[in-house]
Amino acid sequence: MRSRYGDRHSKRKQNIVLNSLIGIVLAVILVLVANIFFFGDSPEQTVSQDQQTSQSDTNEESNSSEDAVTSDEADSEDSESNNSESADQDSTDEESAEEDKTTEENKDKEKEDKEKDKEDEQAEQKPGEPNLEGPWEPVGTSQSGDDHRSSYTIGSDDWNEKIKAVESVMGLSENEMTIWKIGGNGGPQQSYARVSKKGSGNQVYYIELEWIDDKGWKPISVSKE
């Protein structure tokens, strides 16, 4: 009797232990399931998400690096372009300055050549010999263009300036010439003079004069009569 009772009691204890273990395992399983559904992703998903985050960060760093390289290349190209444009502008400015300098030098040389030609012509004109070929220049004036009135009164400013123009053609002073006549030549700013060298017989020169505003009377033609 006692042996059977002991066996039953032992089996009952074993059943209690087994049931307790089963209950503990089920409780653990329920906790794990609840944790999965209510408190987060599985470890595999967490690892996957970490990998995705790391890959995203890597891609962002790569893109940022590429953008930085592209920006540096663009800045370099812009700098090279600006340097090239600056060099072209400097070259253009230098060429323009050189052209201006050459033009100014040519003008100065042309002016010097004209003055030299004038001096040579004046040197070629021997004293007492008329300059029949020209060129002639205005002789200057004390009269303004607006107030100029051609005058044929001996001793007036305008008369004396006409005499001066005749002297420049004849190469003689007034005292060395015979002035046969000075008169109008078809307009208020046109005159003529008939003169000859004293003691030269009957050779008379016909000289046409033209008034140039603010510059005076200018011989425009000379011929022998």
Biotite code that builds the C-alpha atoms (Angstrom):
import biotite.structure as struc

atoms = struc.array([
    struc.Atom([0.000, 0.000, 0.000], chain_id="A", res_id=1, res_name="MET", atom_name="CA", element="C"),
    struc.Atom([2.724, 2.404, 0.928], chain_id="A", res_id=2, res_name="ARG", atom_name="CA", element="C"),
    struc.Atom([4.681, 1.542, -2.190], chain_id="A", res_id=3, res_name="SER", atom_name="CA", element="C"),
    struc.Atom([1.771, 2.356, -4.460], chain_id="A", res_id=4, res_name="ARG", atom_name="CA", element="C"),
    struc.Atom([1.083, 5.485, -2.563], chain_id="A", res_id=5, res_name="TYR", atom_name="CA", element="C"),
    struc.Atom([4.686, 6.516, -2.925], chain_id="A", res_id=6, res_name="GLY", atom_name="CA", element="C"),
    struc.Atom([4.669, 5.854, -6.630], chain_id="A", res_id=7, res_name="ASP", atom_name="CA", element="C"),
    struc.Atom([1.564, 7.913, -7.106], chain_id="A", res_id=8, res_name="ARG", atom_name="CA", element="C"),
    struc.Atom([2.984, 10.723, -5.037], chain_id="A", res_id=9, res_name="HIS", atom_name="CA", element="C"),
    struc.Atom([6.197, 10.643, -7.063], chain_id="A", res_id=10, res_name="SER", atom_name="CA", element="C"),
    struc.Atom([4.333, 10.695, -10.372], chain_id="A", res_id=11, res_name="LYS", atom_name="CA", element="C"),
    struc.Atom([2.215, 13.587, -9.169], chain_id="A", res_id=12, res_name="ARG", atom_name="CA", element="C"),
    struc.Atom([5.329, 15.572, -8.326], chain_id="A", res_id=13, res_name="LYS", atom_name="CA", element="C"),
    struc.Atom([6.792, 14.790, -11.740], chain_id="A", res_id=14, res_name="GLN", atom_name="CA", element="C"),
    struc.Atom([3.589, 15.921, -13.446], chain_id="A", res_id=15, res_name="ASN", atom_name="CA", element="C"),
    struc.Atom([3.638, 19.160, -11.487], chain_id="A", res_id=16, res_name="ILE", atom_name="CA", element="C"),
    struc.Atom([7.243, 19.774, -12.462], chain_id="A", res_id=17, res_name="VAL", atom_name="CA", element="C"),
    struc.Atom([6.558, 18.983, -16.111], chain_id="A", res_id=18, res_name="LEU", atom_name="CA", element="C"),
    struc.Atom([3.500, 21.190, -16.164], chain_id="A", res_id=19, res_name="ASN", atom_name="CA", element="C"),
    struc.Atom([5.463, 23.994, -14.565], chain_id="A", res_id=20, res_name="SER", atom_name="CA", element="C"),
    struc.Atom([8.234, 23.698, -17.137], chain_id="A", res_id=21, res_name="LEU", atom_name="CA", element="C"),
    struc.Atom([5.712, 23.630, -19.965], chain_id="A", res_id=22, res_name="ILE", atom_name="CA", element="C"),
    struc.Atom([4.027, 26.687, -18.512], chain_id="A", res_id=23, res_name="GLY", atom_name="CA", element="C"),
    struc.Atom([7.386, 28.471, -18.237], chain_id="A", res_id=24, res_name="ILE", atom_name="CA", element="C"),
    struc.Atom([8.262, 27.615, -21.880], chain_id="A", res_id=25, res_name="VAL", atom_name="CA", element="C"),
    struc.Atom([4.875, 28.832, -23.074], chain_id="A", res_id=26, res_name="LEU", atom_name="CA", element="C"),
    struc.Atom([5.290, 32.010, -21.064], chain_id="A", res_id=27, res_name="ALA", atom_name="CA", element="C"),
    struc.Atom([8.697, 32.604, -22.607], chain_id="A", res_id=28, res_name="VAL", atom_name="CA", element="C"),
    struc.Atom([7.287, 31.999, -26.088], chain_id="A", res_id=29, res_name="ILE", atom_name="CA", element="C"),
    struc.Atom([4.433, 34.398, -25.457], chain_id="A", res_id=30, res_name="LEU", atom_name="CA", element="C"),
    struc.Atom([6.850, 37.036, -24.195], chain_id="A", res_id=31, res_name="VAL", atom_name="CA", element="C"),
    struc.Atom([9.018, 36.650, -27.293], chain_id="A", res_id=32, res_name="LEU", atom_name="CA", element="C"),
    struc.Atom([6.006, 36.841, -29.612], chain_id="A", res_id=33, res_name="VAL", atom_name="CA", element="C"),
    struc.Atom([4.673, 39.883, -27.822], chain_id="A", res_id=34, res_name="ALA", atom_name="CA", element="C"),
    struc.Atom([8.077, 41.506, -27.960], chain_id="A", res_id=35, res_name="ASN", atom_name="CA", element="C"),
    struc.Atom([8.253, 40.908, -31.717], chain_id="A", res_id=36, res_name="ILE", atom_name="CA", element="C"),
    struc.Atom([4.803, 42.333, -32.405], chain_id="A", res_id=37, res_name="PHE", atom_name="CA", element="C"),
    struc.Atom([4.745, 45.210, -29.939], chain_id="A", res_id=38, res_name="PHE", atom_name="CA", element="C"),
    struc.Atom([8.316, 46.313, -29.267], chain_id="A", res_id=39, res_name="PHE", atom_name="CA", element="C"),
    struc.Atom([10.289, 46.110, -32.486], chain_id="A", res_id=40, res_name="GLY", atom_name="CA", element="C"),
    struc.Atom([11.587, 44.268, -35.496], chain_id="A", res_id=41, res_name="ASP", atom_name="CA", element="C"),
    struc.Atom([13.339, 41.002, -35.424], chain_id="A", res_id=42, res_name="SER", atom_name="CA", element="C"),
    struc.Atom([17.159, 40.976, -35.072], chain_id="A", res_id=43, res_name="PRO", atom_name="CA", element="C"),
    struc.Atom([17.446, 40.090, -38.739], chain_id="A", res_id=44, res_name="GLU", atom_name="CA", element="C"),
    struc.Atom([15.337, 43.119, -39.701], chain_id="A", res_id=45, res_name="GLN", atom_name="CA", element="C"),
    struc.Atom([17.333, 45.337, -37.345], chain_id="A", res_id=46, res_name="THR", atom_name="CA", element="C"),
    struc.Atom([20.547, 44.145, -38.927], chain_id="A", res_id=47, res_name="VAL", atom_name="CA", element="C"),
    struc.Atom([19.068, 44.732, -42.393], chain_id="A", res_id=48, res_name="SER", atom_name="CA", element="C"),
    struc.Atom([17.935, 48.221, -41.428], chain_id="A", res_id=49, res_name="GLN", atom_name="CA", element="C"),
    struc.Atom([21.375, 48.989, -39.994], chain_id="A", res_id=50, res_name="ASP", atom_name="CA", element="C"),
    struc.Atom([22.931, 47.796, -43.246], chain_id="A", res_id=51, res_name="GLN", atom_name="CA", element="C"),
    struc.Atom([20.527, 49.976, -45.266], chain_id="A", res_id=52, res_name="GLN", atom_name="CA", element="C"),
    struc.Atom([21.279, 52.988, -43.050], chain_id="A", res_id=53, res_name="THR", atom_name="CA", element="C"),
    struc.Atom([25.021, 52.388, -43.404], chain_id="A", res_id=54, res_name="SER", atom_name="CA", element="C"),
    struc.Atom([24.651, 51.991, -47.173], chain_id="A", res_id=55, res_name="GLN", atom_name="CA", element="C"),
    struc.Atom([22.582, 55.216, -47.347], chain_id="A", res_id=56, res_name="SER", atom_name="CA", element="C"),
    struc.Atom([25.210, 57.090, -45.331], chain_id="A", res_id=57, res_name="ASP", atom_name="CA", element="C"),
    struc.Atom([27.909, 55.714, -47.633], chain_id="A", res_id=58, res_name="THR", atom_name="CA", element="C"),
    struc.Atom([25.940, 56.769, -50.713], chain_id="A", res_id=59, res_name="ASN", atom_name="CA", element="C"),
    struc.Atom([25.391, 60.245, -49.266], chain_id="A", res_id=60, res_name="GLU", atom_name="CA", element="C"),
    struc.Atom([29.095, 60.568, -48.484], chain_id="A", res_id=61, res_name="GLU", atom_name="CA", element="C"),
    struc.Atom([29.909, 59.356, -52.003], chain_id="A", res_id=62, res_name="SER", atom_name="CA", element="C"),
    struc.Atom([27.450, 61.801, -53.561], chain_id="A", res_id=63, res_name="ASN", atom_name="CA", element="C"),
    struc.Atom([28.780, 64.592, -51.386], chain_id="A", res_id=64, res_name="SER", atom_name="CA", element="C"),
    struc.Atom([32.321, 63.733, -52.441], chain_id="A", res_id=65, res_name="SER", atom_name="CA", element="C"),
    struc.Atom([31.290, 63.627, -56.099], chain_id="A", res_id=66, res_name="GLU", atom_name="CA", element="C"),
    struc.Atom([29.475, 66.941, -55.736], chain_id="A", res_id=67, res_name="ASP", atom_name="CA", element="C"),
    struc.Atom([32.568, 68.442, -54.115], chain_id="A", res_id=68, res_name="ALA", atom_name="CA", element="C"),
    struc.Atom([34.768, 67.157, -56.942], chain_id="A", res_id=69, res_name="VAL", atom_name="CA", element="C"),
    struc.Atom([32.294, 68.431, -59.546], chain_id="A", res_id=70, res_name="THR", atom_name="CA", element="C"),
    struc.Atom([32.139, 71.805, -57.782], chain_id="A", res_id=71, res_name="SER", atom_name="CA", element="C"),
    struc.Atom([35.943, 71.984, -57.664], chain_id="A", res_id=72, res_name="ASP", atom_name="CA", element="C"),
    struc.Atom([36.123, 71.087, -61.356], chain_id="A", res_id=73, res_name="GLU", atom_name="CA", element="C"),
    struc.Atom([33.498, 73.732, -62.172], chain_id="A", res_id=74, res_name="ALA", atom_name="CA", element="C"),
    struc.Atom([35.376, 76.324, -60.100], chain_id="A", res_id=75, res_name="ASP", atom_name="CA", element="C"),
    struc.Atom([38.589, 75.347, -61.878], chain_id="A", res_id=76, res_name="SER", atom_name="CA", element="C"),
    struc.Atom([36.932, 75.651, -65.280], chain_id="A", res_id=77, res_name="GLU", atom_name="CA", element="C"),
    struc.Atom([35.404, 79.013, -64.322], chain_id="A", res_id=78, res_name="ASP", atom_name="CA", element="C"),
    struc.Atom([38.796, 80.204, -63.099], chain_id="A", res_id=79, res_name="SER", atom_name="CA", element="C"),
    struc.Atom([40.475, 79.066, -66.317], chain_id="A", res_id=80, res_name="GLU", atom_name="CA", element="C"),
    struc.Atom([37.711, 80.720, -68.366], chain_id="A", res_id=81, res_name="SER", atom_name="CA", element="C"),
    struc.Atom([38.032, 83.974, -66.400], chain_id="A", res_id=82, res_name="ASN", atom_name="CA", element="C"),
    struc.Atom([41.806, 83.876, -66.757], chain_id="A", res_id=83, res_name="ASN", atom_name="CA", element="C"),
    struc.Atom([41.442, 83.284, -70.486], chain_id="A", res_id=84, res_name="SER", atom_name="CA", element="C"),
    struc.Atom([38.938, 86.148, -70.842], chain_id="A", res_id=85, res_name="GLU", atom_name="CA", element="C"),
    struc.Atom([41.174, 88.416, -68.770], chain_id="A", res_id=86, res_name="SER", atom_name="CA", element="C"),
    struc.Atom([44.164, 87.517, -70.934], chain_id="A", res_id=87, res_name="ALA", atom_name="CA", element="C"),
    struc.Atom([42.136, 88.167, -74.104], chain_id="A", res_id=88, res_name="ASP", atom_name="CA", element="C"),
    struc.Atom([40.965, 91.532, -72.718], chain_id="A", res_id=89, res_name="GLN", atom_name="CA", element="C"),
    struc.Atom([44.528, 92.483, -71.763], chain_id="A", res_id=90, res_name="ASP", atom_name="CA", element="C"),
    struc.Atom([45.696, 91.510, -75.240], chain_id="A", res_id=91, res_name="SER", atom_name="CA", element="C"),
    struc.Atom([42.897, 93.551, -76.829], chain_id="A", res_id=92, res_name="THR", atom_name="CA", element="C"),
    struc.Atom([43.711, 96.554, -74.637], chain_id="A", res_id=93, res_name="ASP", atom_name="CA", element="C"),
    struc.Atom([47.389, 96.287, -75.541], chain_id="A", res_id=94, res_name="GLU", atom_name="CA", element="C"),
    struc.Atom([46.569, 96.064, -79.249], chain_id="A", res_id=95, res_name="GLU", atom_name="CA", element="C"),
    struc.Atom([44.212, 99.049, -78.964], chain_id="A", res_id=96, res_name="SER", atom_name="CA", element="C"),
    struc.Atom([46.844, 101.064, -77.087], chain_id="A", res_id=97, res_name="ALA", atom_name="CA", element="C"),
    struc.Atom([49.438, 100.104, -79.679], chain_id="A", res_id=98, res_name="GLU", atom_name="CA", element="C"),
    struc.Atom([47.105, 101.135, -82.515], chain_id="A", res_id=99, res_name="GLU", atom_name="CA", element="C"),
    struc.Atom([46.375, 104.463, -80.800], chain_id="A", res_id=100, res_name="ASP", atom_name="CA", element="C"),
    struc.Atom([50.085, 105.018, -80.314], chain_id="A", res_id=101, res_name="LYS", atom_name="CA", element="C"),
    struc.Atom([50.793, 104.181, -83.959], chain_id="A", res_id=102, res_name="THR", atom_name="CA", element="C"),
    struc.Atom([47.981, 106.480, -85.129], chain_id="A", res_id=103, res_name="THR", atom_name="CA", element="C"),
    struc.Atom([49.275, 109.324, -82.970], chain_id="A", res_id=104, res_name="GLU", atom_name="CA", element="C"),
    struc.Atom([52.815, 108.771, -84.220], chain_id="A", res_id=105, res_name="GLU", atom_name="CA", element="C"),
    struc.Atom([51.572, 108.788, -87.818], chain_id="A", res_id=106, res_name="ASN", atom_name="CA", element="C"),
    struc.Atom([49.705, 112.059, -87.203], chain_id="A", res_id=107, res_name="LYS", atom_name="CA", element="C"),
    struc.Atom([52.802, 113.629, -85.672], chain_id="A", res_id=108, res_name="ASP", atom_name="CA", element="C"),
    struc.Atom([54.941, 112.415, -88.555], chain_id="A", res_id=109, res_name="LYS", atom_name="CA", element="C"),
    struc.Atom([52.430, 113.693, -91.105], chain_id="A", res_id=110, res_name="GLU", atom_name="CA", element="C"),
    struc.Atom([52.384, 117.074, -89.384], chain_id="A", res_id=111, res_name="LYS", atom_name="CA", element="C"),
    struc.Atom([56.185, 117.176, -89.314], chain_id="A", res_id=112, res_name="GLU", atom_name="CA", element="C"),
    struc.Atom([56.322, 116.213, -92.996], chain_id="A", res_id=113, res_name="ASP", atom_name="CA", element="C"),
    struc.Atom([53.898, 118.999, -93.921], chain_id="A", res_id=114, res_name="LYS", atom_name="CA", element="C"),
    struc.Atom([55.877, 121.542, -91.937], chain_id="A", res_id=115, res_name="GLU", atom_name="CA", element="C"),
    struc.Atom([59.091, 120.328, -93.530], chain_id="A", res_id=116, res_name="LYS", atom_name="CA", element="C"),
    struc.Atom([57.548, 120.492, -97.015], chain_id="A", res_id=117, res_name="ASP", atom_name="CA", element="C"),
    struc.Atom([56.360, 124.006, -96.281], chain_id="A", res_id=118, res_name="LYS", atom_name="CA", element="C"),
    struc.Atom([59.818, 125.015, -95.087], chain_id="A", res_id=119, res_name="GLU", atom_name="CA", element="C"),
    struc.Atom([61.377, 123.406, -98.165], chain_id="A", res_id=120, res_name="ASP", atom_name="CA", element="C"),
    struc.Atom([58.974, 125.256, -100.457], chain_id="A", res_id=121, res_name="GLU", atom_name="CA", element="C"),
    struc.Atom([59.679, 128.504, -98.708], chain_id="A", res_id=122, res_name="GLN", atom_name="CA", element="C"),
    struc.Atom([63.388, 127.818, -98.969], chain_id="A", res_id=123, res_name="ALA", atom_name="CA", element="C"),
    struc.Atom([63.026, 127.030, -102.681], chain_id="A", res_id=124, res_name="GLU", atom_name="CA", element="C"),
    struc.Atom([61.246, 130.326, -103.260], chain_id="A", res_id=125, res_name="GLN", atom_name="CA", element="C"),
    struc.Atom([64.101, 132.735, -103.758], chain_id="A", res_id=126, res_name="LYS", atom_name="CA", element="C"),
    struc.Atom([63.632, 136.286, -102.515], chain_id="A", res_id=127, res_name="PRO", atom_name="CA", element="C"),
    struc.Atom([62.113, 138.454, -105.213], chain_id="A", res_id=128, res_name="GLY", atom_name="CA", element="C"),
    struc.Atom([60.694, 135.518, -107.190], chain_id="A", res_id=129, res_name="GLU", atom_name="CA", element="C"),
    struc.Atom([56.935, 134.861, -107.166], chain_id="A", res_id=130, res_name="PRO", atom_name="CA", element="C"),
    struc.Atom([55.622, 131.489, -106.037], chain_id="A", res_id=131, res_name="ASN", atom_name="CA", element="C"),
    struc.Atom([53.447, 130.540, -109.004], chain_id="A", res_id=132, res_name="LEU", atom_name="CA", element="C"),
    struc.Atom([52.721, 126.934, -108.025], chain_id="A", res_id=133, res_name="GLU", atom_name="CA", element="C"),
    struc.Atom([51.789, 127.103, -104.337], chain_id="A", res_id=134, res_name="GLY", atom_name="CA", element="C"),
    struc.Atom([50.653, 125.710, -102.069], chain_id="A", res_id=135, res_name="PRO", atom_name="CA", element="C"),
    struc.Atom([49.739, 128.852, -100.211], chain_id="A", res_id=136, res_name="TRP", atom_name="CA", element="C"),
    struc.Atom([48.497, 129.336, -96.680], chain_id="A", res_id=137, res_name="GLU", atom_name="CA", element="C"),
    struc.Atom([46.233, 131.952, -95.052], chain_id="A", res_id=138, res_name="PRO", atom_name="CA", element="C"),
    struc.Atom([48.356, 134.813, -93.757], chain_id="A", res_id=139, res_name="VAL", atom_name="CA", element="C"),
    struc.Atom([46.510, 135.249, -90.440], chain_id="A", res_id=140, res_name="GLY", atom_name="CA", element="C"),
    struc.Atom([44.123, 137.963, -89.317], chain_id="A", res_id=141, res_name="THR", atom_name="CA", element="C"),
    struc.Atom([43.130, 140.187, -86.427], chain_id="A", res_id=142, res_name="SER", atom_name="CA", element="C"),
    struc.Atom([39.507, 140.082, -87.634], chain_id="A", res_id=143, res_name="GLN", atom_name="CA", element="C"),
    struc.Atom([36.860, 137.569, -86.579], chain_id="A", res_id=144, res_name="SER", atom_name="CA", element="C"),
    struc.Atom([34.901, 135.627, -89.173], chain_id="A", res_id=145, res_name="GLY", atom_name="CA", element="C"),
    struc.Atom([31.523, 137.016, -88.095], chain_id="A", res_id=146, res_name="ASP", atom_name="CA", element="C"),
    struc.Atom([32.685, 140.654, -88.258], chain_id="A", res_id=147, res_name="ASP", atom_name="CA", element="C"),
    struc.Atom([34.767, 140.435, -91.416], chain_id="A", res_id=148, res_name="HIS", atom_name="CA", element="C"),
    struc.Atom([34.012, 142.975, -94.105], chain_id="A", res_id=149, res_name="ARG", atom_name="CA", element="C"),
    struc.Atom([36.167, 143.109, -97.201], chain_id="A", res_id=150, res_name="SER", atom_name="CA", element="C"),
    struc.Atom([37.688, 146.577, -97.423], chain_id="A", res_id=151, res_name="SER", atom_name="CA", element="C"),
    struc.Atom([39.496, 148.310, -100.263], chain_id="A", res_id=152, res_name="TYR", atom_name="CA", element="C"),
    struc.Atom([40.396, 151.382, -98.268], chain_id="A", res_id=153, res_name="THR", atom_name="CA", element="C"),
    struc.Atom([44.149, 151.872, -98.268], chain_id="A", res_id=154, res_name="ILE", atom_name="CA", element="C"),
    struc.Atom([45.545, 151.492, -94.751], chain_id="A", res_id=155, res_name="GLY", atom_name="CA", element="C"),
    struc.Atom([42.583, 149.549, -93.301], chain_id="A", res_id=156, res_name="SER", atom_name="CA", element="C"),
    struc.Atom([43.210, 146.256, -91.496], chain_id="A", res_id=157, res_name="ASP", atom_name="CA", element="C"),
    struc.Atom([41.594, 144.246, -94.266], chain_id="A", res_id=158, res_name="ASP", atom_name="CA", element="C"),
    struc.Atom([43.588, 146.103, -96.958], chain_id="A", res_id=159, res_name="TRP", atom_name="CA", element="C"),
    struc.Atom([46.861, 145.519, -95.120], chain_id="A", res_id=160, res_name="ASN", atom_name="CA", element="C"),
    struc.Atom([46.076, 141.808, -94.754], chain_id="A", res_id=161, res_name="GLU", atom_name="CA", element="C"),
    struc.Atom([45.426, 141.567, -98.508], chain_id="A", res_id=162, res_name="LYS", atom_name="CA", element="C"),
    struc.Atom([48.822, 143.189, -99.115], chain_id="A", res_id=163, res_name="ILE", atom_name="CA", element="C"),
    struc.Atom([50.386, 140.643, -96.757], chain_id="A", res_id=164, res_name="LYS", atom_name="CA", element="C"),
    struc.Atom([48.868, 137.776, -98.788], chain_id="A", res_id=165, res_name="ALA", atom_name="CA", element="C"),
    struc.Atom([50.223, 139.312, -102.013], chain_id="A", res_id=166, res_name="VAL", atom_name="CA", element="C"),
    struc.Atom([53.687, 139.673, -100.425], chain_id="A", res_id=167, res_name="GLU", atom_name="CA", element="C"),
    struc.Atom([53.683, 135.944, -99.518], chain_id="A", res_id=168, res_name="SER", atom_name="CA", element="C"),
    struc.Atom([53.173, 135.103, -103.197], chain_id="A", res_id=169, res_name="VAL", atom_name="CA", element="C"),
    struc.Atom([55.590, 137.601, -104.691], chain_id="A", res_id=170, res_name="MET", atom_name="CA", element="C"),
    struc.Atom([58.374, 137.138, -102.158], chain_id="A", res_id=171, res_name="GLY", atom_name="CA", element="C"),
    struc.Atom([58.624, 140.916, -101.971], chain_id="A", res_id=172, res_name="LEU", atom_name="CA", element="C"),
    struc.Atom([57.642, 143.626, -99.513], chain_id="A", res_id=173, res_name="SER", atom_name="CA", element="C"),
    struc.Atom([55.048, 146.247, -100.399], chain_id="A", res_id=174, res_name="GLU", atom_name="CA", element="C"),
    struc.Atom([57.796, 148.797, -101.092], chain_id="A", res_id=175, res_name="ASN", atom_name="CA", element="C"),
    struc.Atom([59.370, 146.473, -103.666], chain_id="A", res_id=176, res_name="GLU", atom_name="CA", element="C"),
    struc.Atom([56.139, 146.039, -105.657], chain_id="A", res_id=177, res_name="MET", atom_name="CA", element="C"),
    struc.Atom([53.920, 148.156, -107.835], chain_id="A", res_id=178, res_name="THR", atom_name="CA", element="C"),
    struc.Atom([50.288, 147.500, -106.883], chain_id="A", res_id=179, res_name="ILE", atom_name="CA", element="C"),
    struc.Atom([48.210, 148.252, -109.921], chain_id="A", res_id=180, res_name="TRP", atom_name="CA", element="C"),
    struc.Atom([44.871, 147.292, -108.431], chain_id="A", res_id=181, res_name="LYS", atom_name="CA", element="C"),
    struc.Atom([43.151, 145.321, -105.675], chain_id="A", res_id=182, res_name="ILE", atom_name="CA", element="C"),
    struc.Atom([39.436, 144.688, -106.132], chain_id="A", res_id=183, res_name="GLY", atom_name="CA", element="C"),
    struc.Atom([36.470, 142.385, -105.640], chain_id="A", res_id=184, res_name="GLY", atom_name="CA", element="C"),
    struc.Atom([36.399, 139.089, -107.490], chain_id="A", res_id=185, res_name="ASN", atom_name="CA", element="C"),
    struc.Atom([32.729, 138.099, -107.655], chain_id="A", res_id=186, res_name="GLY", atom_name="CA", element="C"),
    struc.Atom([31.886, 137.784, -103.959], chain_id="A", res_id=187, res_name="GLY", atom_name="CA", element="C"),
    struc.Atom([32.306, 139.479, -100.554], chain_id="A", res_id=188, res_name="PRO", atom_name="CA", element="C"),
    struc.Atom([35.002, 136.973, -99.565], chain_id="A", res_id=189, res_name="GLN", atom_name="CA", element="C"),
    struc.Atom([36.805, 136.941, -102.927], chain_id="A", res_id=190, res_name="GLN", atom_name="CA", element="C"),
    struc.Atom([39.428, 139.469, -104.114], chain_id="A", res_id=191, res_name="SER", atom_name="CA", element="C"),
    struc.Atom([42.192, 139.828, -106.662], chain_id="A", res_id=192, res_name="TYR", atom_name="CA", element="C"),
    struc.Atom([45.362, 141.851, -106.997], chain_id="A", res_id=193, res_name="ALA", atom_name="CA", element="C"),
    struc.Atom([47.393, 142.974, -110.050], chain_id="A", res_id=194, res_name="ARG", atom_name="CA", element="C"),
    struc.Atom([50.989, 143.612, -109.088], chain_id="A", res_id=195, res_name="VAL", atom_name="CA", element="C"),
    struc.Atom([54.471, 143.689, -110.543], chain_id="A", res_id=196, res_name="SER", atom_name="CA", element="C"),
    struc.Atom([58.021, 143.933, -109.307], chain_id="A", res_id=197, res_name="LYS", atom_name="CA", element="C"),
    struc.Atom([59.426, 147.437, -109.379], chain_id="A", res_id=198, res_name="LYS", atom_name="CA", element="C"),
    struc.Atom([61.908, 147.864, -112.172], chain_id="A", res_id=199, res_name="GLY", atom_name="CA", element="C"),
    struc.Atom([60.842, 144.624, -113.919], chain_id="A", res_id=200, res_name="SER", atom_name="CA", element="C"),
    struc.Atom([59.299, 146.230, -116.966], chain_id="A", res_id=201, res_name="GLY", atom_name="CA", element="C"),
    struc.Atom([55.709, 145.362, -117.800], chain_id="A", res_id=202, res_name="ASN", atom_name="CA", element="C"),
    struc.Atom([55.419, 141.835, -116.247], chain_id="A", res_id=203, res_name="GLN", atom_name="CA", element="C"),
    struc.Atom([52.202, 141.862, -114.211], chain_id="A", res_id=204, res_name="VAL", atom_name="CA", element="C"),
    struc.Atom([50.958, 139.048, -111.972], chain_id="A", res_id=205, res_name="TYR", atom_name="CA", element="C"),
    struc.Atom([47.298, 138.364, -111.390], chain_id="A", res_id=206, res_name="TYR", atom_name="CA", element="C"),
    struc.Atom([46.716, 136.950, -107.883], chain_id="A", res_id=207, res_name="ILE", atom_name="CA", element="C"),
    struc.Atom([43.342, 135.652, -106.673], chain_id="A", res_id=208, res_name="GLU", atom_name="CA", element="C"),
    struc.Atom([42.604, 135.739, -102.945], chain_id="A", res_id=209, res_name="LEU", atom_name="CA", element="C"),
    struc.Atom([39.991, 133.996, -100.800], chain_id="A", res_id=210, res_name="GLU", atom_name="CA", element="C"),
    struc.Atom([38.952, 134.848, -97.232], chain_id="A", res_id=211, res_name="TRP", atom_name="CA", element="C"),
    struc.Atom([39.176, 131.990, -94.672], chain_id="A", res_id=212, res_name="ILE", atom_name="CA", element="C"),
    struc.Atom([37.260, 132.671, -91.444], chain_id="A", res_id=213, res_name="ASP", atom_name="CA", element="C"),
    struc.Atom([39.578, 133.350, -88.495], chain_id="A", res_id=214, res_name="ASP", atom_name="CA", element="C"),
    struc.Atom([42.632, 132.594, -90.660], chain_id="A", res_id=215, res_name="LYS", atom_name="CA", element="C"),
    struc.Atom([42.733, 135.504, -93.056], chain_id="A", res_id=216, res_name="GLY", atom_name="CA", element="C"),
    struc.Atom([43.300, 135.954, -96.784], chain_id="A", res_id=217, res_name="TRP", atom_name="CA", element="C"),
    struc.Atom([44.699, 133.015, -98.708], chain_id="A", res_id=218, res_name="LYS", atom_name="CA", element="C"),
    struc.Atom([46.134, 133.104, -102.255], chain_id="A", res_id=219, res_name="PRO", atom_name="CA", element="C"),
    struc.Atom([44.399, 130.496, -104.405], chain_id="A", res_id=220, res_name="ILE", atom_name="CA", element="C"),
    struc.Atom([45.901, 131.117, -107.844], chain_id="A", res_id=221, res_name="SER", atom_name="CA", element="C"),
    struc.Atom([48.686, 133.078, -109.539], chain_id="A", res_id=222, res_name="VAL", atom_name="CA", element="C"),
    struc.Atom([49.183, 133.734, -113.227], chain_id="A", res_id=223, res_name="SER", atom_name="CA", element="C"),
    struc.Atom([51.185, 135.990, -115.479], chain_id="A", res_id=224, res_name="LYS", atom_name="CA", element="C"),
    struc.Atom([49.327, 138.535, -117.589], chain_id="A", res_id=225, res_name="GLU", atom_name="CA", element="C"),
])
